[in-house]
Amino acid sequence: MRTAAERLAAIRDEIASAPHGADATLVVVTKFHPASLVEELAAAGQRDMGESRHPEARDKAAGLEALDLTWHYVGQLQRKKARQVARYAHVLHSIDSVDLVDALGSGETPLEIPVRDAFVQVNLTDDPARGGVAPDALEALAEHVEASPALRLLGVMAIAPLDEEPASAFARLAGHAERVRAIAPEARWMSAGMSQDWRVALEHGATHLRIGTAITGERPSSP
Ligand SMILES: *Cc1c(COP(=O)(O)O)cnc(C)c1O
C-alpha cells in the first residue's frame, strides 16, 4: 500500500511534467485528517496546505506553527468567522461577497491581521446556495477586493459542477479569469482542480491545484 508521501511524490512528478505544470502551486487539502498527516506531508517537502473548516483549520495551524507552512482556506467563509480565519490562513480561496470583504477590513477599521492573498470564488452552477459569486457580479466584487486594505487579489477560484464536464466548466472559468484581469492585470492566478479533475483544470489555465484524497487517501469522516 502506498503512503501519502509516495502519492504526493507521484502527483508532483505528474504535475511537473504536464504542460504549464512547472509553475503550478500544489495545495494539498488535508481537511478531516489529523495534524500528523500534515506533518508527514511537510516532512516530504510539501509547504502549501488546504483546509476548509474552522476551527479544525485553526487548531492545526496553531499546533504546527513551528513548521512555518502556508495555509490555504478553501472552504466557504462565513462573514462572522472571516477575521478569525484570516488570522492563520495566508491565502483565502473563497471570497464571494462584498459583505465578506468588508468584514475582513474596510477603510475605517484598523487592520489587526496581515494583508492576505485572496481568490474571488465564482459559482459555476445555477444554484445560489453553492459557494461563489454569480458571474454577473464578478467584476464588482473583484473591484471591491482591489479596493480593500485587507486583501491582495490573486484571481479567480471555482469548483467544477457535478453535472457538467469539467472541461466546459473550466473553460468558462478561464473566461471569468480574463474578465478579472481586465480590471486587475496583476490578478493572474486561477485556483481550480481537485483530485478528479486537476489535469483538465491545468489544461485550462489553473495555477493553484487543490488536491485532497488523491494524495491523503479517503477522509476519515465526511460532512
Ligand atoms: C475538499 C476540497 C478539495 C479537495 O477535494 P478532493 O476531491 O479530495 O481532491 C478541493 N477544493 C475544495 C474547495 C475542497 O473543499
The ligand as an SDF file (V2000), in Angstrom:
LIG
                    3D

 15 15  0  0  0  0  0  0  0  0999 V2000
  -12.0860   19.1230   -0.1970 C   0  0  0  0  0  0  0  0  0  0  0  0
  -11.8070   20.1490   -1.2170 C   0  0  0  0  0  0  0  0  0  0  0  0
  -10.8460   19.9330   -2.2150 C   0  0  0  0  0  0  0  0  0  0  0  0
  -10.1190   18.6210   -2.3950 C   0  0  0  0  0  0  0  0  0  0  0  0
  -11.0070   17.6540   -2.8580 O   0  0  0  0  0  0  0  0  0  0  0  0
  -10.5200   16.1940   -3.2950 P   0  0  0  0  0  0  0  0  0  0  0  0
  -11.6190   15.6970   -4.1500 O   0  0  0  0  0  0  0  0  0  0  0  0
  -10.3600   15.4200   -2.0270 O   0  0  0  0  0  0  0  0  0  0  0  0
   -9.2490   16.3450   -4.0260 O   0  0  0  0  0  0  0  0  0  0  0  0
  -10.6050   20.9650   -3.1090 C   0  0  0  0  0  0  0  0  0  0  0  0
  -11.2580   22.1370   -3.0290 N   0  0  0  0  0  0  0  0  0  0  0  0
  -12.1860   22.3780   -2.0780 C   0  0  0  0  0  0  0  0  0  0  0  0
  -12.8830   23.6870   -2.0610 C   0  0  0  0  0  0  0  0  0  0  0  0
  -12.4950   21.3900   -1.1550 C   0  0  0  0  0  0  0  0  0  0  0  0
  -13.4240   21.6330   -0.2200 O   0  0  0  0  0  0  0  0  0  0  0  0
  1  2  1  0
  2  3  1  0
  2 14  2  0
  3  4  1  0
  3 10  2  0
  4  5  1  0
  5  6  1  0
  6  7  2  0
  6  8  1  0
  6  9  1  0
 10 11  1  0
 11 12  2  0
 12 13  1  0
 12 14  1  0
 14 15  1  0
M  END
$$$$
